[in-house]
Amino acid sequence: MKAKRIIPCLDVAEGRVVKGTKFLNLQDAGDPIALARFYDRANADELVVLDITASQEGRKTLLEVVQGIAEVVTLPFTVGGGIASLEDMERILSAGADKVSLGSAAVKNPELVRAGSERFGRQRVVVAVDAKRVADGSPQWEVYIHGGRKATGLDVVEWVQRMEDLGAGEILLTSMDADGTKDGYDNELYRTVTQRLGIPVIASGGAGTLEHLRDALLLGGADAVLAASIFHFGTYTIQEAKEFLAAAGIPVRLEPRV
């Protein structure tokens, strides 16, 4: 079995890393470049950097942050937020990112996913999906855009299948209902999606304990777990998480990156 990945997430607003609950009540969590360096040295598998207000504000991703991170890390990192064209994708990748994440732009222009995959390679195109249950207890979720501020009417399961067909190499799937709650991932959501896709799925939203990481991988079927609060604020270290998962029989990369 391929090793599962632990991926810290840096949500960036106005040049600072922030963390909120259900996409609201943001609080400062530090400098993105310093945090990226910290996670590189802490043996994280990858890093995701999301400019969470770029799409809403109609501006481009903060390029200087991307360049600064690229200068201090060796781990692969993905950048999203405000990327709306092939030129934007080229700019971010040229600045040092390994992958680009398309969220709102994919909904507005699905063919951008196909074009990006053809030009840069499928493995460099991630589609980010913010999912919200249509009703409490319902096994159906709707896609939201603009940082979770705008409903689209799109069914999540149908949408991710379409994205895979268009060339997405990976799905970054965030449960808006669980985000920041620390009550655990929405494993019903991840299980529903992973059973229908042939590409990797990153589970995001709700990590509060190491057991939550384990369950997202085993019960949700995710290929990777993304978390923020539990790492940013020192609840657990990356190594503690990896050792816990390894003890649960989940394959992870324990040795430091060369």
Steps between C-alpha positions, in 0.01 A plus 500: 500500500627845414606712796232733632590869525469758777458848359492817711293779347588869502190713444637844415312830527672838467839329510440311828398144578153489655270231636128514560195283562269409213684762290418779751655669810856502368790532742867561430725193492831646384723587208454269199866480403613428857229235539590341168864473611385349832290232330776420253733426791223317690482231227160591354433316175365798311360847564190674371496881485162661433448873451148477639377848407654538153202366304247693707700821460562443129878517525799276431676272746773671704796409282763619747372249757534217248852604408598537864375151586677347201828643624481335843343156445583176323159337550245514217239772541171590337372854457140611448291815507444752225627270224267550204700441182783300346717808542424507873589132526825559314585790729448298818690195375785718375517662844583160647173324581477132408123498445218748452158471659190612311177555690274787399672520162421136424130565559498813286710343222523119524701482178786671686555170679540318170724770354718511811535124508600490135756779532656432840418134564214343690713454813535879536128581494299472821131585516387637836138437593324662796207274587199570720217260584172606346324411830592349836552128463461509123744286296521778242735798482510822299807672356576851629745756360659833597633364827172330586295815452305408188289192428521358147216244485755237393491153656840418648517137384402585143739794500811310612433228243482766231826653623673164481371455145634844405849420626527586868782305660374535854198626695539716810164449668403721795194443715364844581285350774801353680763766421671632813268316739765245608214247522634274227482473123175435314595144414166432336585773249848363433387140478226597252750685282800266520289201399421675171839640404823357369711801597628591849276687743633727775265518800470846654296648783446392859827352630521523878670177606735243353210256494325736259793477259494121523127480440511726193756267345342169603128578513491785251742336259700820452850491354617792713382705795526876511498679835575843639406580860639185661842571349504883494421530869719212617239244602696232314818484295521351153722223635254414778227472239710277277604270783138466610387413148785253454403327825146469360640314199474791258802539268667841544841646422680513837852577382596863433500620141849489347 
